[in-house]
Amino acid sequence: MQNSIATYQIEILNDSFHFEGNDCDQTVVVKTFVENKLVTKIKYGLVTKEKVYTQLKIGDHINLSRCYVKDFSISEFKKSINHDDLEHIDVNDFVAEDAFFDCSLRTDFSYINFNGIAKFNDTVFSHGNISFYQCRFNNDSPVEFKHVEFGNGEISFQYVEFNNETTAFTGVKFYGGVVSFVNANFKNGDVLFNNVDFYNSRVKFHFAKFGNGAVNFNKARFGDKLVDFRKVEFGAGRVDFRRAAFGNCYVNFDESEIIKGKFNFRSARFGNNDITFKLVNFGEADVLFENVNFGTGQLSFSESTSKYISFKGSRLDVFLDLCVKKAEIIDLSQTVLRDIIDVKPINHQVNIQKLYLNEMRNLGRIIIDWKDNNVLELISNQKKTSLRQKSEQFNILKENFELSGQYNDEDKSYIQFKRFELKADYREAIKSGGTKLFNLPNFAFRWLIFDKMGLFATNPLRVLFSMLVIYVLFSLVYLSLTLFGIGGIVNSVGAVDGLSNIQTCFYHSAITFLTIGYGDYYPTGISRGISILEGWSGLFLMSYFTVAFVRKILR
């Protein structure tokens, strides 16, 4: 992040200065240097603080546009008129556009009631502390601090009450060590911090309140220190951090609230530090972290509640804690995961209704439990994805469970992967028609044999039970054919072994199914064809059982 701080060289001339109604006896030349290089050279009219105090005393309108003022302090003015320092003082129009406020220690605007126009556009507050502590903007016009440059002291807007009009800090540069809007109340107007550069300031907005207006930090640039939005009430407007750059600072939104609208971080960039949204209540807002680079810290949404959170297209090189308290939809589609996503409940219930993983590139690991996280419902209840996309998501989880050693969960994911794949193939064949309809018997075979009889080789006991069922069915077929006289089972050696007709049919069926082939009994009539079919079925199902059994043993 850029960290160059401007320095100023002041030269006072005895030349008169005139600018839009301001007539000054002396001129101040301010030279601005960045890294010892001259950047700007601007002339201002010199106005003493005593002159400003006189205007304030008589309730005059203040116009300091293109003026230079040294050591302005409203506290000092209050003492001169015996006004309590902690009591507010009324000020009418205060316009200081393209002005320059210089100070040795602090420029003080604290405890002012701005009852008229308040404009500070393009003004420079040089090095030292700047305080608007406890100010109230009671006017019905926008509060404007556009393109202001604040020095490298402590910049305080704590407990400021803005009005219901637009509050604009667009394009401001904060060179300060601390920028504080703690407990500021922005009411229902739009709040614009777009294109603001905080450099390496410690930025504090905790306990601030926003109303129904939009909150815009679009393209804001934060440094490497701290961004603190703890317990902020964002109201019901759109909150926009699109394309914001956060450097390597620690970012904290814990316990904040938003009622509705959008909470937008699209294309934002974070550095190599932690980002936390713990216990945040996102209300009905859509929370968008799409195409975001989160750096390499940790990102936590632990115990947060939301309707919709999207990480679509983002790069996830962070440990992502998604153990939310409640979320209707979490969208991780098209993301690239290189670290860990944790959604497995430990200390509290994780209630996620839908989890989108389609087109995800999983190069890391997802900590998730099939039962505790209701994975089947998370994927199968999605309304925005096709059968094919659901199949792909189950396959992603299947591979993830395999790497994690969660083999039972892997089997369950694999079954759903194959089932949704089969459904997708079937639907596409029906929709396309033509020659693809010839595949319908193939779909039926896959559904009956692969799925119902063995759960796609994941359950050897089911295969064994299916083998038993098939064996009994073939035995009953032989018995039926014998009773109807269109087939039979004959003893080839003439032995008298005392087997009844039922016993003979079941014995022959077992010998045929297991492909033993003693030859003491052989089929006649239609039973010959049935025996061929049973021999093939037995060979196939024994192989199927072997695959499923060995797969279990090897794991």
LOMARNU-127121 format. One line per field, with one value per residue (C-alpha): residue in three letters; chain; z, x, y. Coordinates in steps of 0.2 Angstrom, whole numbers. Each point is the difference from the previous one (the first is absolute). Last residue first. Example, Ala and Ser with C-alpha at 12.3 -4.5 7.8 and 13.67 -1.06 7.14 Angstrom:
REM LOMARNU-127121
r c(SER, ALA)
c c(A, A)
w c(36, 3)
u c(68, -6)
v c(-5, -17)
END
This chain:
REM LOMARNU-127121
r c(ARG, LEU, ILE, LYS, ARG, VAL, PHE, ALA, VAL, THR, PHE, TYR, SER, MET, LEU, PHE, LEU, GLY, SER, TRP, GLY, GLU, LEU, ILE, SER, ILE, GLY, ARG, SER, ILE, GLY, THR, PRO, TYR, TYR, ASP, GLY, TYR, GLY, ILE, THR, LEU, PHE, THR, ILE, ALA, SER, HIS, TYR, PHE, CYS, THR, GLN, ILE, ASN, SER, LEU, GLY, ASP, VAL, ALA, GLY, VAL, SER, ASN, VAL, ILE, GLY, GLY, ILE, GLY, PHE, LEU, THR, LEU, SER, LEU, TYR, VAL, LEU, SER, PHE, LEU, VAL, TYR, ILE, VAL, LEU, MET, SER, PHE, LEU, VAL, ARG, LEU, PRO, ASN, THR, ALA, PHE, LEU, GLY, MET, LYS, ASP, PHE, ILE, LEU, TRP, ARG, PHE, ALA, PHE, ASN, PRO, LEU, ASN, PHE, LEU, LYS, THR, GLY, GLY, SER, LYS, ILE, ALA, GLU, ARG, TYR, ASP, ALA, LYS, LEU, GLU, PHE, ARG, LYS, PHE, GLN, ILE, TYR, SER, LYS, ASP, GLU, ASP, ASN, TYR, GLN, GLY, SER, LEU, GLU, PHE, ASN, GLU, LYS, LEU, ILE, ASN, PHE, GLN, GLU, SER, LYS, GLN, ARG, LEU, SER, THR, LYS, LYS, GLN, ASN, SER, ILE, LEU, GLU, LEU, VAL, ASN, ASN, ASP, LYS, TRP, ASP, ILE, ILE, ILE, ARG, GLY, LEU, ASN, ARG, MET, GLU, ASN, LEU, TYR, LEU, LYS, GLN, ILE, ASN, VAL, GLN, HIS, ASN, ILE, PRO, LYS, VAL, ASP, ILE, ILE, ASP, ARG, LEU, VAL, THR, GLN, SER, LEU, ASP, ILE, ILE, GLU, ALA, LYS, LYS, VAL, CYS, LEU, ASP, LEU, PHE, VAL, ASP, LEU, ARG, SER, GLY, LYS, PHE, SER, ILE, TYR, LYS, SER, THR, SER, GLU, SER, PHE, SER, LEU, GLN, GLY, THR, GLY, PHE, ASN, VAL, ASN, GLU, PHE, LEU, VAL, ASP, ALA, GLU, GLY, PHE, ASN, VAL, LEU, LYS, PHE, THR, ILE, ASP, ASN, ASN, GLY, PHE, ARG, ALA, SER, ARG, PHE, ASN, PHE, LYS, GLY, LYS, ILE, ILE, GLU, SER, GLU, ASP, PHE, ASN, VAL, TYR, CYS, ASN, GLY, PHE, ALA, ALA, ARG, ARG, PHE, ASP, VAL, ARG, GLY, ALA, GLY, PHE, GLU, VAL, LYS, ARG, PHE, ASP, VAL, LEU, LYS, ASP, GLY, PHE, ARG, ALA, LYS, ASN, PHE, ASN, VAL, ALA, GLY, ASN, GLY, PHE, LYS, ALA, PHE, HIS, PHE, LYS, VAL, ARG, SER, ASN, TYR, PHE, ASP, VAL, ASN, ASN, PHE, LEU, VAL, ASP, GLY, ASN, LYS, PHE, ASN, ALA, ASN, VAL, PHE, SER, VAL, VAL, GLY, GLY, TYR, PHE, LYS, VAL, GLY, THR, PHE, ALA, THR, THR, GLU, ASN, ASN, PHE, GLU, VAL, TYR, GLN, PHE, SER, ILE, GLU, GLY, ASN, GLY, PHE, GLU, VAL, HIS, LYS, PHE, GLU, VAL, PRO, SER, ASP, ASN, ASN, PHE, ARG, CYS, GLN, TYR, PHE, SER, ILE, ASN, GLY, HIS, SER, PHE, VAL, THR, ASP, ASN, PHE, LYS, ALA, ILE, GLY, ASN, PHE, ASN, ILE, TYR, SER, PHE, ASP, THR, ARG, LEU, SER, CYS, ASP, PHE, PHE, ALA, ASP, GLU, ALA, VAL, PHE, ASP, ASN, VAL, ASP, ILE, HIS, GLU, LEU, ASP, ASP, HIS, ASN, ILE, SER, LYS, LYS, PHE, GLU, SER, ILE, SER, PHE, ASP, LYS, VAL, TYR, CYS, ARG, SER, LEU, ASN, ILE, HIS, ASP, GLY, ILE, LYS, LEU, GLN, THR, TYR, VAL, LYS, GLU, LYS, THR, VAL, LEU, GLY, TYR, LYS, ILE, LYS, THR, VAL, LEU, LYS, ASN, GLU, VAL, PHE, THR, LYS, VAL, VAL, VAL, THR, GLN, ASP, CYS, ASP, ASN, GLY, GLU, PHE, HIS, PHE, SER, ASP, ASN, LEU, ILE, GLU, ILE, GLN, TYR, THR, ALA, ILE, SER, ASN, GLN, MET)
c c(A, A, A, A, A, A, A, A, A, A, A, A, A, A, A, A, A, A, A, A, A, A, A, A, A, A, A, A, A, A, A, A, A, A, A, A, A, A, A, A, A, A, A, A, A, A, A, A, A, A, A, A, A, A, A, A, A, A, A, A, A, A, A, A, A, A, A, A, A, A, A, A, A, A, A, A, A, A, A, A, A, A, A, A, A, A, A, A, A, A, A, A, A, A, A, A, A, A, A, A, A, A, A, A, A, A, A, A, A, A, A, A, A, A, A, A, A, A, A, A, A, A, A, A, A, A, A, A, A, A, A, A, A, A, A, A, A, A, A, A, A, A, A, A, A, A, A, A, A, A, A, A, A, A, A, A, A, A, A, A, A, A, A, A, A, A, A, A, A, A, A, A, A, A, A, A, A, A, A, A, A, A, A, A, A, A, A, A, A, A, A, A, A, A, A, A, A, A, A, A, A, A, A, A, A, A, A, A, A, A, A, A, A, A, A, A, A, A, A, A, A, A, A, A, A, A, A, A, A, A, A, A, A, A, A, A, A, A, A, A, A, A, A, A, A, A, A, A, A, A, A, A, A, A, A, A, A, A, A, A, A, A, A, A, A, A, A, A, A, A, A, A, A, A, A, A, A, A, A, A, A, A, A, A, A, A, A, A, A, A, A, A, A, A, A, A, A, A, A, A, A, A, A, A, A, A, A, A, A, A, A, A, A, A, A, A, A, A, A, A, A, A, A, A, A, A, A, A, A, A, A, A, A, A, A, A, A, A, A, A, A, A, A, A, A, A, A, A, A, A, A, A, A, A, A, A, A, A, A, A, A, A, A, A, A, A, A, A, A, A, A, A, A, A, A, A, A, A, A, A, A, A, A, A, A, A, A, A, A, A, A, A, A, A, A, A, A, A, A, A, A, A, A, A, A, A, A, A, A, A, A, A, A, A, A, A, A, A, A, A, A, A, A, A, A, A, A, A, A, A, A, A, A, A, A, A, A, A, A, A, A, A, A, A, A, A, A, A, A, A, A, A, A, A, A, A, A, A, A, A, A, A, A, A, A, A, A, A, A, A, A, A, A, A, A, A, A, A, A, A, A, A, A, A, A, A, A, A, A, A, A, A, A, A, A, A, A, A, A, A, A, A, A, A, A, A, A, A, A, A, A, A, A, A, A, A, A, A, A, A, A, A, A, A, A, A, A, A, A, A, A, A, A, A, A, A, A, A, A, A, A, A, A, A, A, A, A, A, A, A, A, A, A, A, A)
w c(15, -9, 9, -6, -18, 1, 5, -14, -13, 6, 1, -18, -6, 9, -8, -17, 1, 8, -13, -14, 8, 2, -18, -6, 12, -6, -17, 5, 11, -16, -4, 11, 13, 7, 17, 5, -11, 14, -8, 13, -8, 16, -8, -9, 16, 10, -13, -1, 18, 1, -14, 7, 18, -7, -10, 15, 2, 6, -7, -12, -13, -18, -5, -10, 13, -10, 3, -10, -13, -8, 12, 9, 17, -7, -7, 17, 10, -12, 2, 19, 0, -11, 12, 15, -8, -5, 18, 7, -12, 4, 19, -4, -11, 15, 11, -11, 1, -10, -17, -8, 13, -2, -6, -2, -8, -11, -5, 0, -5, -11, -9, -2, -7, -13, -5, -3, -11, -16, 4, -5, -18, -2, 16, 7, 15, 5, -2, 9, 15, 0, 0, 14, 11, -2, 5, 14, 6, -3, 11, 13, 2, 0, 14, 11, -3, 4, 16, 5, -5, 10, -3, -4, -17, -4, 8, -12, -15, 4, 4, -17, -8, 10, -8, -18, 2, 6, -16, -11, 8, -3, 13, 5, 10, 12, 12, -6, 6, 18, 2, -2, 10, 16, 9, 14, -10, -15, 10, -7, 1, -18, -5, -12, -19, -3, -16, 1, -15, 10, 19, 5, 18, 4, 17, 12, 19, 9, 18, 13, 8, -13, -16, -16, -13, -1, -17, -1, -11, -19, -5, -17, -2, -14, 12, 18, 3, 17, 1, 14, 14, 18, 15, -12, 1, -16, 6, -15, 2, -14, -17, -7, -17, -4, -15, 10, 19, 2, 17, 0, 14, 15, 18, 7, 13, -8, -16, 1, -13, 5, -8, -17, -12, -2, -19, -4, -16, 9, 19, -1, 15, -5, 14, 9, 17, -1, 19, 3, 14, -7, -16, 2, -12, 5, -8, -16, -11, -6, -18, -4, -17, 7, 18, 0, 15, -9, 6, 17, 19, 2, 17, 7, 13, -7, -15, 3, -14, 6, -13, -13, -14, 0, -18, -4, -17, 6, 18, -2, 13, -7, 12, 14, 16, 1, 19, 4, 14, -5, -16, 4, -15, 8, -5, -18, -10, -7, -17, -4, -18, 5, 18, -2, 13, -8, 10, 12, 16, 5, 18, 6, 15, -8, -14, 3, -13, 6, -13, -12, -16, 3, -19, -4, -17, 6, 18, -4, 13, -7, 13, 13, 16, -1, 19, 5, 15, -5, -16, 4, -12, 9, -5, -13, -18, -5, -18, -5, -17, 5, 18, -4, 13, -10, 9, 15, 12, 8, 18, 5, 15, -5, -16, 6, -11, 11, -8, -18, -9, -8, -19, -6, -17, 5, 18, -4, 12, -12, 4, 13, 14, 17, -1, 18, 6, 15, -5, -16, 4, -10, 8, -8, -18, -12, -3, -18, -8, -17, 6, 18, -2, 14, -4, 14, 18, 4, 18, 6, 15, -8, -15, 7, -11, 12, 4, -9, -13, -18, -9, -18, -11, -16, 6, 18, 1, 17, -1, 18, 15, 17, 15, 9, 18, 6, 0, 9, -7, 8, -17, -2, 8, -14, -13, 6, 0, -18, -5, -16, 2, -17, -13, -19, -12, -16, 6, 18, -1, 17, 2, 14, 17, 9, 10, -15, -10, 14, 2, -19, 2, 15, -10, -12, -18, -13, -18, -9, -14, -5, -5, -4, 0, 4, 3, 17, 1, -2, 1, 1, -2, 9, -5, 12, -6, 11, 1, -4, -10, -1, -12, -12, 2, 3, 8, 5, 0, 16, -3, 13, -5, 6, -5, 1, 2, -8, 6, -11, 6, -16, 3)
u c(-52, 7, -14, -14, 6, 3, -18, -8, 11, -3, -18, -1, 10, -12, -14, 7, 4, -17, -10, 10, -5, -18, -2, 8, -12, -15, 4, 2, -16, -10, 2, 11, 12, 15, 3, 15, 11, 10, 0, 7, -6, -7, -16, -1, 4, -12, -14, 2, -1, -16, -8, 4, -6, -16, -3, 5, 18, 1, 17, -4, 13, -4, 16, -7, -13, -12, -7, -15, -8, -17, -10, -10, 7, 17, 0, -6, 13, 14, -7, -1, 19, 4, -9, 9, 17, -4, -6, 16, 11, -9, 4, 18, 0, -8, 13, 14, -6, 11, -1, -11, -14, 0, -16, -10, 14, 11, -13, -17, 5, 14, -11, -14, 12, 6, -18, -3, 16, -10, -9, 16, -3, -14, -5, 10, -11, -2, 19, 5, -12, 7, 18, -4, -8, 15, 12, -12, 1, 19, 4, -13, 9, 17, -5, -7, 16, 11, -9, 3, 18, 4, 19, 2, 6, -14, -13, 7, -1, -18, -4, 5, -10, -15, 2, 2, -16, -9, 6, -6, -17, -1, 3, -10, -13, 12, -9, 12, 16, -3, -13, 12, 13, -10, 14, 0, -3, 12, 13, 11, 18, 3, 18, 12, 2, -18, -4, -19, -10, -16, 2, -16, -6, -18, -9, 14, -3, 16, -4, 12, 17, 6, -10, 9, 0, 19, 8, 18, 15, 2, -18, -4, -18, -11, -15, 2, -18, -7, -19, -12, 13, -1, 12, 15, 14, 7, 18, 11, 18, 7, 6, -18, 0, -17, -11, -16, 2, -18, -9, -19, -13, 12, 4, 18, 5, 18, 2, 19, 14, 18, 15, 7, -7, -19, 0, -18, -9, -17, -1, -18, -12, -18, -9, -15, 8, 19, 2, 19, 5, 17, 4, 19, 14, 18, 16, 9, -8, -18, -6, -18, -7, -18, -1, -19, -11, -17, -17, -7, 2, 18, 9, 18, 5, 17, 5, 19, 14, 18, 10, 12, -7, -19, -3, -19, -5, -19, -2, -18, -13, -18, -12, -10, 10, 19, 0, 18, 5, 18, 5, 19, 12, 18, 18, 6, -9, -17, -5, -18, -5, -19, -2, -18, -14, -17, -14, -12, 10, 18, 6, 18, 4, 17, 5, 19, 14, 18, 8, 13, -7, -18, -3, -18, -6, -18, -3, -18, -14, -18, -12, -10, 9, 19, 3, 18, 3, 18, 4, 19, 15, 16, 18, -6, 4, -18, -3, -18, -6, -18, -4, -18, -14, -16, -16, -8, 12, 17, 1, 19, 3, 18, 6, 18, 15, 16, 15, 8, -9, -17, -2, -18, -5, -19, -4, -18, -15, -15, -14, -14, 11, 1, 18, 4, 18, 5, 18, 5, 18, 16, 16, 16, 8, -10, -19, -1, -17, -6, -18, -3, -19, -12, -16, -11, -3, 17, -2, 18, 7, 17, 8, 18, 15, 13, 19, 10, -14, -3, -17, 1, -16, -6, -17, -3, -19, -8, -18, -7, 9, -8, 10, -1, 4, 16, 11, -12, -1, 10, 1, 19, -1, -12, 12, 14, -11, -5, 19, 7, 19, 5, -13, 5, -14, -6, -18, -1, -18, -8, -18, -1, -7, 8, 12, 4, 5, 12, 7, 4, 9, 10, 4, 10, -4, 14, -5, 6, 13, 4, 16, -2, 10, 18, 10, 8, -10, -16, 1, -14, 5, -13, 2, -10, -6, -3, -13, -15, -16, -11, -15, 5, 19, 10, 18, 11, 18, 10, 6, 0, 9, -5, 9, -11, 3, -10, 1, 5, -7, -6, -6)
v c(-246, -16, -10, 10, 1, -19, -3, 11, -8, -17, 2, 7, -15, -12, 10, -2, -19, -3, 10, -10, -17, 6, 5, -17, -9, 9, -5, -18, 1, 2, -18, -10, 4, -10, -8, -10, 11, 7, 17, 12, 16, 8, 3, -17, -10, 10, -1, -19, -2, 12, -10, -17, 5, 6, -16, -11, -7, -18, -3, -14, 2, -2, 8, 16, 4, 11, 18, 5, 11, 2, -11, 14, -7, -1, 17, 7, -9, 7, 17, -2, -4, 15, 12, -8, 2, 18, 5, -8, 9, 16, -3, -2, 16, 9, -7, 6, 18, 13, -10, 13, -1, -19, -7, 16, 11, -10, -14, 9, 18, -5, -13, 13, 12, -12, -5, 19, 2, -4, 17, 8, -4, 13, 9, 15, 3, -18, -3, 16, -5, -18, 6, 13, -13, -12, 14, 4, -18, -1, 15, -5, -17, 8, 12, -14, -10, 15, 3, -18, 2, 16, -2, 19, -3, -12, 13, 13, -11, -4, 18, 5, -14, 5, 18, -8, -9, 15, 9, -14, 0, 19, 14, 15, -10, -8, -13, -14, 9, 6, -14, -14, 9, 1, 9, -12, -16, 2, 10, 14, 6, 5, -3, 8, 0, 0, 9, 4, -2, -3, 1, 8, -3, 1, 0, 4, -2, -3, -5, 6, -4, -13, 1, -4, 15, 2, 5, -3, 6, 1, 2, 7, 6, -3, -3, 3, 6, 0, 0, 0, 4, -3, 0, 0, -13, 7, 2, 3, -3, 11, -3, 1, 8, 7, -4, -1, 3, 3, 2, 0, 1, 3, -4, 0, -13, -1, 10, -1, 4, -5, 8, -4, 13, 1, 3, 4, -4, -1, 4, 5, 0, 2, 9, -7, 1, -1, -2, -1, -12, -2, 10, -1, 3, -6, 7, -3, 13, 2, 5, 4, -5, -1, 5, 4, -1, 3, 6, -6, 3, 0, -4, 0, -13, -2, 11, -1, 2, -2, 10, -8, 11, 2, 5, 4, -5, -1, 5, 5, 0, 2, 7, -7, 4, -3, -1, -2, -12, -2, 10, 1, 1, -2, 3, -5, 14, 2, 5, 4, -5, 0, 4, 6, -1, 2, 8, -8, 4, -2, -2, 0, -12, -4, 11, 0, 1, -1, 10, -7, 8, 4, 4, 4, -5, -2, 6, 5, -1, 2, 8, -9, 3, 1, -2, -1, -12, -2, 10, 0, 1, -3, 3, 12, 2, -1, 4, 4, -5, 1, 4, 5, -1, 1, 7, -7, 10, -6, -2, -1, -12, -2, 9, 1, 1, -4, 7, -4, 14, 0, 4, 4, -6, 1, 5, 5, -1, 1, 13, 0, 6, -7, -7, -4, -1, -11, -1, 9, -1, 2, -5, 6, 1, 10, 1, 3, 5, -7, 1, 6, 4, 2, 11, 5, -5, -8, -3, -1, -10, -3, 10, 0, 0, -8, 1, 13, 4, 3, 1, 3, 4, -7, 1, 7, 4, 1, 6, 3, -6, -4, -5, -16, -2, -9, 15, 11, 17, 14, 10, -2, -17, -6, 7, -10, -16, 4, -1, 7, -2, 9, 4, 2, 5, -7, -1, 6, 6, 1, 7, 12, -4, 15, -11, -12, 15, 6, -17, -1, 16, -6, -16, 11, -1, 0, -2, -15, -4, -17, -9, -19, -15, 5, -16, -4, -16, 9, 19, 13, 19, 11, 19, 11, 17, 15, 14, -12, 3, -15, 4, -14, 1, 15, 0, 15, -1, 0, -18, -14, -16, -18, -16, -15, -19, -14, -17, -15, -16, -8, -18)
END
